Amino acid sequence: MSGSDLSWFAKGGSVMWVIVALAVLGLTIFLERVLYLHRGQIRAKAFVEGIKNILAKRRLVEALTVCEETPGPVAAVVKAALLHADKSPEAMRFHVQEAGIVELPALERRLGLIAAVAQVAPLVGLLGTTLGMITTFLAFEKGGNFALASVLAVGMGQALISAAASLMLAIPAHLAHHFLAARVRSIVRDVEWSGNEIMNFLLLEYRSQKTGEHAGGS
């Protein structure tokens, strides 16, 4: 950071440190969430098709192992269906939905903090603007008709710089929150589709194959 940058930062007043703290917090949470959601989002269609192919060979344990080794909520929901493959449709659906409910809070964790940063930043900027205007008012009061422009500019500069800095934080914070929320919605859609797809397969095809094998054996 150059000396000029430091000069502008100092002119913004003490609220600039609050804005910097909020920026660091928001950036840290954003990067952590991006990495977490990236690890948790898989190609749901390819994954479910792979599980189906394994089940078609009657290898339920192998399918469960693949789910264990695959990160993310899609694999967790599919695993829940496989663990209750022999249960009634209602019981299977209950356990699949339960697995999805367990995974959802982990996906949405800390998104509220980024939203809070986006909402609080303009308020901090407004506080800096107010403090800057108070400084200007006190300079007028002290100097009267002979208040120097350079003295008045200190308060006005603080007001404008703090307001600009807060908006420079709030705008990307809002965009970051919307981006992460969209990623979460995409994963939730994958989870819902995967759960329904694997349940339909287990109920309509896997069980019918199993019944056919028993009938053929008898």
Secondary structure, DSSP 8 states (H G I E B T S, - for coil): --HHHHHHHHHT-THHHHHHHHHHHHHHHHHHHHHHHHHH---HHHHHHHHHHHHHTT-HHHHHHHHHHS-SHHHHHHHHHHHTTTS-HHHHHHHHHHHHHHHHHHHHTTHHHHHHHHHHHHHHHHHHHHHHHHHHHHHHHHHGGG--HHHHHHHHHHHHHHHHHHHHHHHHHHHHHHHHHHHHHHHHHHHHHHHHHHHHHIIIIIHHHHHHHHHHH-
